[in-house]
Amino acid sequence: MNLLFDTLTATARPDDLLLERPDGGRDLYRDVLSLTARMAGALVSLGVRPGDRVAVQVEKSPENLYLYLATIRAGAVFLPLNTAYTLAELDYFITDAGPALIVCDPAGEAGVSGLAARIGARVATLDARGAGSLSDLAAGQSPEFATVERSAQDLAAICYTSGTTGRSKGAMLTHGNLTANACTLVSLWRFSAADVLIHALPIYHVHGLFVATNVVMAAGAAMIFRPKFDAAEVLSLLSRATVLMGVPTFYTRLLDQPGLDSAATVSMRLFISGSAPLLAETHREFAARTGLAILERYGMTETGMNTSNPYQGPRIAGTVGLPLPDVSLRISNPDTGGPLPGGEIGVIEVKGPNVFAGYWNMPEKTAAEFRPGGWFITGDLGLIDPAGYVHIVGRGKDLIISGGLNVYPKEVEGEIDALPGVIESAVIGLPHPDLGEGVTAVIATGGSVVLTETAVLAALSDRLARFKQPRKVIFVDDLPRNAMGKVQKALLRDQHSALYRDL
């Protein structure tokens, strides 16, 4: 048995629809078996063996999705990488993970091949249309493949996550982690074969790949598969769907559409939001316009989903709901690790079958992030109210979430600090009406301003993925510090909190 692959393909009837392509093409569940068999055969022919990592940086397409499933079916470990990462950023991930195969867009093959050669990896290509050397190779493979056995403890994926200090960390997710979370969410969110999800999320991170895709397939449901989110298009698709999963930006942009009302959402039963905090005013306005309350939930790369507002019952704006049925959650003193009573703010800790197996090649970091008894320290600050709802009140460091994507401030600061004329920088997230948080750079020049915002942004354009690049640059003489000499980022956020207000 291959725990995850078998779970994702066992429920649906062969002739049921899995996926509607952007061009109107329709892939049935029976197609999944033959398509993933051919793709898995191609992986094996390229030297991929059980336990090997397959690094993938390609645009969203059905073939990209089948590559994920084929990797799992072949017993290998899927390593999705953000399509916005530059070659300089890819260098770290590829060197650290040591994949046997790297799949990239044909346009990036030359650069990626140089990185691959250093670690002895092979390279294949796949473009936004699903064409490339990997698809060509798969076309000649058998439609039958002996699925590799994998059990709950075997690795299924490694997803790199950002912190606020140190290197990016590869969270090791097992077949058991992904299967347990998908099955729990199918039950909790009442998914069935009758559901149709509008899938407009990227599939290089947990939300779009392991939540949206895995839940749909575990329920035998269908997807309207789109390469990206377009508010006008999504609005036009609501009448043919039942569920939308998105980040808060999806909902703010839908609210800008004059046609969003109860008539437009009459066939929809569920709107889900995650990856970043949903503003209470967005929650209220959406409910007023459509008559439907957005269901907000809380998860992270290392755990998948931890909490959810109820399917039936109050969905309270500003909260992320209740712990999932198979997840234990507690609030602890950040310094001592001791439990705190209800209503007090502390660090959120969780344990359950969804919690990852540790960080790739980082045993010391893994050990530091767990308390005795298997409790994982999330780094998020929160409280539990008298009704049992979890409130996220902040992040235990300074991680920025912009448009649902994590931005690691120290990485951006390192690039800015290397620029001539910069004494020091502080990168912060400020409230942004569309992105949730706007990445903002505060640069200390010592009173000698020799830089402009245009020059800074131009210097960063080839060094950082677009979502990491500052939206605004603020110049100051010196950065504010506390008595211990630490930069007071909280003060900077307070001082400039209205920067994006009038956008």
C-alpha positions in Angstrom: 0.0 0.0 0.0 1.1 3.6 -0.8 -0.8 5.4 2.0 -1.1 8.9 0.5 -1.6 7.9 -3.2 -4.1 5.2 -2.4 -6.1 7.6 -0.1 -6.3 10.2 -2.9 -7.4 7.8 -5.6 -9.6 5.3 -3.7 -12.9 7.3 -3.2 -13.9 8.5 -6.7 -15.5 6.5 -9.4 -13.3 6.2 -12.5 -15.6 8.2 -14.7 -16.0 11.1 -12.3 -14.5 14.4 -13.2 -11.3 15.3 -11.4 -10.2 18.5 -13.1 -11.5 21.0 -15.7 -8.5 22.5 -17.5 -8.4 26.2 -18.4 -8.9 25.4 -22.1 -12.1 23.4 -21.2 -10.5 20.0 -21.3 -11.7 17.5 -18.7 -9.5 14.9 -16.9 -11.4 12.1 -15.2 -10.2 10.1 -12.2 -9.4 7.1 -14.4 -7.0 9.4 -16.3 -5.1 10.0 -13.1 -3.9 6.4 -12.9 -2.6 6.2 -16.5 -1.1 9.7 -16.5 0.7 9.3 -13.1 1.8 5.8 -14.2 3.5 7.3 -17.3 5.0 10.2 -15.3 6.2 7.8 -12.6 7.8 5.7 -15.3 9.6 8.7 -16.6 10.9 9.6 -13.1 12.3 6.1 -12.7 13.9 6.2 -16.1 15.7 9.4 -15.0 17.1 7.6 -12.0 14.7 8.5 -9.3 14.5 5.9 -6.6 12.3 5.6 -3.5 13.3 8.2 -0.9 15.0 10.5 -3.5 14.0 14.1 -3.6 12.4 15.6 -6.8 12.7 19.4 -6.8 10.1 21.1 -8.9 10.0 24.8 -9.9 7.5 25.0 -12.7 4.3 27.0 -13.5 1.0 25.7 -12.4 -0.6 23.2 -14.8 -2.4 19.9 -14.5 0.8 18.1 -15.5 2.6 19.8 -12.5 -0.2 18.3 -10.3 0.3 14.8 -11.9 4.0 15.1 -11.3 3.3 15.5 -7.6 1.1 12.5 -7.6 3.6 10.5 -9.7 6.4 11.4 -7.3 4.4 10.1 -4.4 3.4 7.0 -6.4 7.1 6.2 -7.2 7.9 6.4 -3.5 10.0 9.6 -3.9 9.8 12.9 -2.0 8.2 15.9 -3.6 10.0 19.3 -3.2 7.9 22.2 -4.5 9.7 25.5 -5.0 8.1 28.9 -5.5 8.2 29.9 -9.2 9.3 33.4 -8.2 12.6 32.2 -6.7 15.7 33.6 -8.5 18.6 31.3 -9.5 20.6 32.7 -6.5 17.8 31.7 -4.2 17.4 28.2 -5.8 21.1 27.5 -5.1 20.5 27.1 -1.4 17.4 24.8 -1.7 19.0 22.5 -4.2 22.3 22.3 -2.4 20.5 21.6 0.9 18.0 19.1 -0.3 20.2 17.2 -2.7 17.5 16.2 -5.1 18.1 13.4 -7.7 16.0 15.3 -10.2 15.2 18.9 -10.8 12.2 19.8 -12.9 12.2 23.4 -14.2 10.7 25.6 -16.9 12.5 25.2 -20.2 13.5 28.9 -20.1 15.5 28.3 -16.9 17.1 25.1 -17.9 20.6 26.5 -18.5 20.9 28.1 -15.1 19.4 25.2 -13.2 21.7 22.7 -15.0 24.7 24.5 -13.6 23.3 24.1 -10.1 22.4 20.5 -10.7 25.8 19.6 -12.0 27.4 20.5 -8.7 25.3 17.8 -6.9 25.1 15.3 -9.6 21.3 15.8 -10.2 19.5 15.4 -13.5 17.3 18.1 -15.0 14.0 17.8 -16.9 11.6 20.5 -18.1 7.9 21.3 -17.9 6.3 24.5 -19.0 3.0 26.3 -18.2 1.2 24.3 -20.9 2.5 21.0 -19.5 5.0 20.5 -22.3 8.7 19.8 -22.0 11.2 17.0 -21.9 9.5 15.3 -18.9 6.1 15.1 -20.7 7.9 13.9 -23.8 9.5 11.1 -21.9 6.3 10.3 -20.0 4.4 9.9 -23.3 6.6 6.9 -24.2 6.1 5.1 -20.8 3.6 2.3 -20.0 0.2 3.3 -18.6 0.7 0.7 -15.9 3.1 1.2 -13.0 3.7 -0.9 -9.9 3.0 1.7 -7.1 5.8 1.7 -4.5 4.7 0.8 -1.0 4.9 3.7 1.5 3.7 3.7 5.0 2.7 6.5 7.4 6.2 7.3 8.6 7.7 7.5 5.1 8.5 11.0 3.7 6.1 12.4 1.1 7.3 15.9 0.7 9.8 18.5 1.9 8.5 22.1 2.0 10.9 24.9 2.8 9.5 27.5 5.3 10.9 30.8 6.3 11.7 31.9 9.8 13.0 35.2 11.1 16.5 34.1 11.9 18.9 31.5 10.3 18.5 29.5 7.1 15.3 28.5 5.5 14.2 25.1 6.9 12.9 22.1 5.0 9.9 20.7 6.8 9.6 17.0 6.3 6.0 15.9 5.8 5.1 12.2 5.9 2.5 10.1 4.2 0.8 10.0 7.6 0.9 13.7 8.1 -0.7 14.5 4.7 -3.2 11.7 4.8 -4.5 12.4 8.3 -4.9 16.1 7.6 -6.8 15.6 4.3 -9.2 13.0 5.8 -9.9 15.2 8.8 -10.7 18.2 6.6 -12.9 16.2 4.3 -15.0 15.3 7.3 -14.9 18.7 9.1 -15.7 20.7 6.0 -18.3 18.2 4.7 -16.6 17.5 1.4 -18.3 15.0 -1.0 -18.1 13.8 -4.6 -20.7 16.4 -5.4 -18.3 19.3 -4.6 -16.6 21.4 -7.2 -13.7 23.6 -6.0 -12.4 26.6 -7.8 -8.7 26.0 -7.6 -6.9 29.3 -8.2 -4.1 28.9 -5.6 -0.5 28.2 -6.5 0.6 24.6 -6.0 4.1 25.2 -4.7 3.0 25.5 -1.1 0.9 23.6 1.5 -2.4 25.6 0.9 -2.8 25.0 -2.8 -1.2 21.6 -3.0 -1.8 19.6 0.2 -5.0 21.3 1.5 -6.9 22.1 -1.7 -5.8 19.3 -3.9 -5.6 16.5 -1.3 -9.0 17.3 0.2 -10.7 17.4 -3.2 -9.2 14.0 -4.2 -9.7 12.3 -0.9 -13.4 13.2 -1.2 -13.6 12.2 -4.9 -14.7 15.8 -5.7 -13.8 17.9 -8.7 -11.7 21.1 -9.4 -12.0 24.0 -11.8 -8.3 24.4 -12.3 -7.0 27.9 -13.0 -3.4 29.0 -13.4 -3.9 32.0 -11.1 -6.5 34.0 -9.3 -8.5 36.5 -11.4 -11.4 38.1 -9.5 -13.6 38.7 -12.5 -13.1 35.2 -13.8 -13.6 33.6 -10.4 -16.8 35.6 -10.0 -18.1 34.2 -13.3 -17.2 30.6 -12.1 -19.1 30.7 -8.8 -22.3 29.5 -10.4 -20.6 26.2 -11.4 -18.8 25.6 -8.2 -19.5 24.9 -4.5 -16.3 25.8 -2.7 -13.5 28.4 -3.0 -10.3 28.2 -1.0 -8.2 31.4 -1.0 -6.0 33.8 0.9 -7.5 37.1 2.2 -6.4 38.9 -1.0 -8.9 36.8 -3.0 -11.7 38.1 -0.9 -10.7 41.8 -0.9 -10.5 41.6 -4.7 -13.8 39.8 -5.0 -15.4 42.5 -2.9 -14.2 45.0 -5.5 -16.3 43.3 -8.1 -19.8 45.0 -8.3 -21.4 41.7 -9.3 -20.6 39.9 -6.0 -23.9 39.4 -4.2 -26.1 36.6 -3.0 -27.4 35.7 -6.5 -23.8 35.2 -7.7 -23.0 32.8 -4.8 -26.3 30.9 -4.8 -24.6 27.6 -5.6 -21.7 28.1 -3.2 -21.7 26.3 0.1 -18.3 27.3 1.5 -15.7 30.0 1.2 -12.4 29.2 3.1 -9.6 31.6 3.9 -6.2 31.0 5.3 -2.4 31.6 4.9 -2.7 35.1 6.4 -5.1 36.9 8.9 -8.5 37.8 7.5 -9.5 41.3 8.5 -12.7 41.4 10.5 -14.1 44.1 8.2 -13.5 41.9 5.2 -15.4 39.1 7.0 -18.3 41.3 7.8 -18.5 43.0 4.4 -18.4 39.6 2.6 -21.2 38.3 4.7 -23.3 41.4 4.1 -22.9 41.1 0.4 -23.3 37.4 -0.1 -25.2 36.1 3.0 -22.3 33.7 3.5 -19.7 33.8 6.3 -16.1 33.1 5.3 -14.6 30.1 7.2 -11.2 31.1 8.5 -8.7 28.4 9.6 -5.1 28.3 10.9 -2.3 26.2 9.6 1.4 26.3 8.8 3.9 24.5 6.6 5.0 22.2 9.4 1.6 21.0 10.4 -1.0 21.6 7.7 -4.2 22.7 9.3 -4.5 23.0 13.1 -7.7 24.8 13.7 -10.9 25.8 11.8 -14.0 27.8 12.4 -16.9 25.4 12.5 -18.9 24.3 9.4 -22.0 24.6 11.5 -21.9 27.1 14.3 -20.6 30.6 14.7 -17.7 31.7 12.4 -16.3 34.5 14.5 -14.5 37.3 12.7 -10.9 37.7 14.0 -10.6 34.1 15.2 -9.3 30.9 13.6 -11.8 28.7 15.3 -11.4 25.5 17.2 -8.6 22.9 17.2 -9.3 20.1 14.6 -10.7 16.9 16.2 -7.4 15.0 16.1 -5.2 18.0 17.0 -4.3 19.1 20.5 -3.5 22.8 21.1 -2.3 24.7 24.1 -1.1 28.1 25.0 2.3 28.2 26.9 4.6 30.7 28.5 7.2 31.5 25.8 10.0 31.5 28.3 9.2 28.6 30.6 7.0 26.4 28.4 4.5 26.2 31.2 0.8 26.0 30.3 -1.2 29.3 30.6 -4.9 29.5 31.6 -7.6 30.4 29.2 -7.7 34.0 28.0 -3.9 34.6 28.5 -1.6 35.3 25.6 1.2 32.9 25.0 2.9 30.8 22.4 0.7 28.3 20.5 1.8 24.7 20.7 0.2 21.8 18.9 0.6 18.0 18.6 -1.2 15.4 16.5 -0.9 13.2 13.4 -0.5 16.3 11.2 2.7 17.5 12.9 5.8 17.1 10.7 8.7 14.8 11.2 11.3 17.5 11.7 13.5 19.8 9.6 15.7 18.3 6.9 19.3 18.1 7.9 18.7 20.2 11.1 18.4 17.8 14.1 19.4 20.5 16.6 16.7 22.9 15.2 14.2 20.1 15.2 14.9 19.3 18.9 14.7 23.0 19.8 11.2 23.4 18.3 9.6 20.6 20.3 8.6 20.3 24.0 8.6 17.0 25.8 5.5 15.0 24.9 5.7 15.9 21.2 4.4 19.5 21.4 5.5 21.6 18.5 6.2 25.2 19.2 4.6 27.2 16.4 6.1 30.6 17.2 2.7 32.2 16.9 1.2 34.1 19.8 -2.4 33.6 20.7 -5.1 32.9 23.3 -8.1 30.7 23.7 -11.3 32.4 24.6 -14.0 31.0 26.9 -15.8 29.4 24.0 -12.7 27.6 23.0 -11.9 29.6 19.9 -8.3 30.3 19.1 -7.2 33.9 18.5 -3.9 34.7 16.8 -2.6 37.9 18.2 0.8 38.1 16.6 3.8 36.1 15.4 6.6 35.3 17.8 9.2 37.1 15.7 8.8 39.2 12.7 7.8 37.0 9.9 5.8 38.9 7.2 2.9 37.3 5.3 2.2 39.2 2.2 -0.5 37.9 -0.2 -0.5 34.7 1.7 3.3 34.1 1.2 5.9 34.1 3.9 8.7 36.7 3.7 11.8 36.3 5.8 12.9 39.8 6.8 16.5 38.9 7.5 17.0 37.7 4.0 15.7 41.0 2.5 17.7 43.0 5.0 20.9 41.1 4.0 20.4 42.2 0.4 19.6 45.8 1.3 22.5 46.1 3.7 24.9 45.2 1.0 24.0 48.2 -1.1 26.4 51.3 -1.0 25.1 54.0 1.2 23.1 51.8 3.5 24.2 51.7 7.1 21.5 49.3 8.3 18.0 48.3 7.3 14.9 46.9 9.0 12.2 45.1 7.0 8.7 45.1 8.4 5.2 44.2 7.4 2.6 47.0 7.4 -1.2 46.7 7.0 -2.0 46.6 3.3 -5.6 46.7 2.0 -4.9 44.0 -0.7 -2.0 41.9 0.4 -2.7 41.8 4.2 0.9 43.0 4.8 3.1 45.1 2.6 6.8 44.4 2.7 8.4 47.7 3.8 12.1 48.6 4.1 13.3 51.2 6.6 16.8 52.2 5.7 19.2 54.1 7.9 21.7 56.3 6.0 23.2 58.2 8.9 21.9 61.4 7.5 23.7 61.1 4.2 21.0 60.2 1.7 22.7 58.9 -1.5 20.0 56.4 -2.4 16.5 56.6 -3.8 13.6 54.2 -3.5 13.9 53.5 -7.3 17.5 52.6 -7.0 17.0 50.3 -4.1 14.1 48.4 -5.8 16.1 48.2 -9.0 19.1 46.7 -7.1 16.8 44.0 -5.5 14.9 43.1 -8.7 17.3 40.3 -9.7 18.2 39.2 -6.2 14.8 38.5 -4.6 11.5 37.0 -5.7 8.9 39.7 -6.5 6.8 38.9 -3.4 9.8 39.5 -1.1 10.7 42.9 -2.6 9.7 46.0 -0.6 6.5 47.8 -1.7 7.9 51.0 -0.2 11.2 52.2 1.1 11.5 54.7 3.9 14.8 56.5 4.6 15.8 57.5 8.2 18.9 58.8 9.8 19.0 56.0 12.4 16.9 53.0 13.4 15.2 53.2 16.8 16.7 50.8 19.4 15.8 49.7 22.9 18.2 49.7 26.0 19.7 46.4 24.8 20.5 47.8 21.4 17.9 45.8 19.5 16.1 47.5 16.7 12.5 48.3 17.7 10.5 46.9 14.8 7.3 47.2 16.8 7.9 50.9 17.1 8.6 51.2 13.3 5.3 49.4 12.6 3.4 51.7 14.8 5.0 54.8 13.3 4.3 53.8 9.7 1.1 51.8 10.1 -0.9 54.1 7.8 1.6 54.0 4.9 -0.7 51.9 2.6 -4.0 53.1 4.0 -5.1 55.2 1.0 -4.2 52.7 -1.7 
